[in-house]
Amino acid sequence: MTSVTSTCRDISELLPVAQTACRLLFQECFKAGIKNIFITETYRSQERQKYLYEQGRTRPGNIVTWTLDSNHKSRLAWDIAVGPPQSLYDVATLNRVGDIARKLGITWGGVWSAKIDRPHFEVKPNWIMPKGYKIEGQVIIPTTSKYPVQLIVEGNTTKPIAKDDDVLQFTIKETKEAVRDFIQQSVNKGLINKTWLDKFDKGELTTGDYEGLKIIISQR
């Protein structure tokens, strides 16, 4: 069980409808030139929601939430932040993201009259992608400010593609597991050193590393 002090940033922990909405939002932001946003939280257990609610009330610190009943625990909400050079919660950037979200039928906390929450986005269980929009390729959504949003569209070299120094990131859990299994089997067969598996598990293996590994393994 995850500790109440731990933050979940994995979009695969959201319901499928929210995963799709989140990917579409990041895709459209990327196309609009907003490439420095990242996920700060997705799923939140009721226990963690209670823990956060206590902050600023029965525990020291600033108040960070005003409700015990958040859509984070329903796996339908996610929070974002802004990377450098802007400040973490740059209002201008979050307003631009919010405008895009509203066009997509995604609820944005920035328009809530009682408690404005600009980093917060959520959808209803019956959300449907608006007409005229589609997921155009693989949308790689960062969970830190270090890596920009990427949109990879197969067969279209005019779109941004992963660079050699980009850390491998996955939007599909099964794909990540398959890549790890490939590296694990290569280690077991003595084709590569275990340090490569350790690097993958630490989230430090880059696109260039992986392509190089495949070449090395194919030649042995």
N, C-alpha and C positions, 0 to 999 in steps of 0.2 A: 504493500500500500504506500502511495506517495505521501511524504510528509506535508503537513499543512503549510510549512514554510517554503515548500518547493513550488516553483512556477512552471506550468506546462505550456510550452510554445509550439507543440506539435499539432498541425492542422488535421492530421489523420485522427485525432481524438475528437474532432467535431463530427456531427452528423453529416452524411453525404451531401445533403442540400446546402449546408453551411460551408462545406469544403469547396463546392462548386462556386458559390457566391464569393467566397474569399479569393479564390483563384481568378475569377473574372474581374474582381475589383483591382487586384494587383496588376493584372494584364492591362486593363484600361488606364491605370495610373502610369504604367511603364510607357504606354503609347503616348501619353500626354506629357512625358518627360519627367515624371516623378519617379525617380529610381532609388531614392535613399530612405524609403520607409521600410519598416520591418515589424514582424509579429513580436509582441511582448507577453501575451497570454491568450490561451484558447480555453480548453476545458478547465473548470474549477469545481472541485467537490464542494458539497454543502459544508463540510468541516472546515475547508479552507476559507469559504465565504464567511463563515462565522468568525474565524480567526482574524480575517481582515476587518470585519465589522467592529471587532473589539478594539482595534487600534484607534487611539484617540478618544476612546471611551473608558474601557476598563484596563487598557494597556497603554503605555507611553507611546507617543508619536502623533503625527498628523492624521486626521481622518482621511481614509482612502476610499471608502465606499459608504453609501447611505442606505443600503438595503441588505436584507438577509435573503432576498429572493431574486437572484440574478440569472439571466439567460446563459451565463457562462456555465452554470451547473446543468443546464439543459442541452449543452453542447451545440448551441446555436449562436454563440457570440464570440468575438475576438477583439483584442485591443492591439493597437499599433503605436509606434513611436517614430521619430524622425532622426536620421543619422546626420553626421557632419556634412557640410559646414553649418547647418541650421542647429538650433537648440533642440533638445529632446522632444519637446512638445510644441514645436513651432506652429503658432496659430495659423499663419498664412498657408503653410503646407497642409495642415490638417483640414483647413477650410476647403482647399482645392480637392483633397481626397473625399471630403464629405459631399461636395457638389457632384462628384462622379458617382459616389455611392447612391445618392438619391435618384439619379438617372437610371440606375440599375435596379431600383426597387429595394435597396438595402437600407435598413434603418440606421441612422447616424445619431449618436448621442449629442452631437453639437447643436441639434435643433430642439432639444428638450428644454422646455421653458422653466421647469422647477430646478432641475439639477443638470446643468450643461456638462457633458462628458465627451469632449471632442475626440479622444483616442478610441472611443468605443463604437463598434459596429455589430449589428445582429440581423438575423432574418427570422421570419416565421417558418414553421415546419412545412407550409405549403408554398414557399417562395418558388417562383418559376423564372427562369432567365428571360428577360424581355426580348421581344422580337427585334431582329436586326443585330443581335449580339451572339457570339459563340466563343468557346475556348479555342484559340487559334493554334495552339501548340503546347509544349511543356512549359508551364509557368513555375519557375523556381522561386519560392518565397523565402526570403532570409529571415532568420530569427535573431540576428545580431546586426549592428550597424556597420559591421566590417565588410559585408558582402552586399552589393546592390541587387535589386530585383533583376532577374533575367527572363527573357522570353525566347525560347528556342523553337523554331518552326522548321520541321523537316523539309528539305528540298528548296528552301528559300534562303539564299545566302545574303539577302539584303537585310535580314533580321539579325539582331545581336545573337551571337553564339558564345558558348562557354570558352574562356581563355585558359591557357595552360596553368596559370597560377590561381585559377578559381578552385576553391575547395568543393569537392563532390557533395552535392546536396540532392535530396530525393523528395519528390512529391507523392510517390507511391511506395508504401511500406514493403510490398512484395518485391519490388525492384531492388530496394536497398538490401533486403535479405538475400536476394539472389547474387548480388555483387559480393556481399560478405562471404557467402558460401563458396563462391568461385575463388576468392583469395585464400580462404581457409583450406580448401582442398589443395591449392597450389603449395601452401606451406606444408601440409601433411605429406605431400609427395616429394618435398625437398627441392622444389623448383625455385622458391624464393624464401627469403629470410622472414621470420615471424615479426620483425620490426614493422613490416608493411601492414600486417594485420593490426598491430597495435596502433599504427598511425591512422588506419581507417576507423577503428573503434573510438579514437580520441577526436574524430572529426577533422583531422588534419591532412588527409590524403587529397591531393589536388587532381584536377582533370589530367594534367600532364603526367603526374605520377602513374595514374591508372593506365593511360595509353602506353606508357613505357613498360609497365608491368606486363601488359598483354603481349607486347612484342617480345620481351624476354622469355615469357612462358611458352610462346609459340615456337621459339627457336631451340627449346630444350626437350 
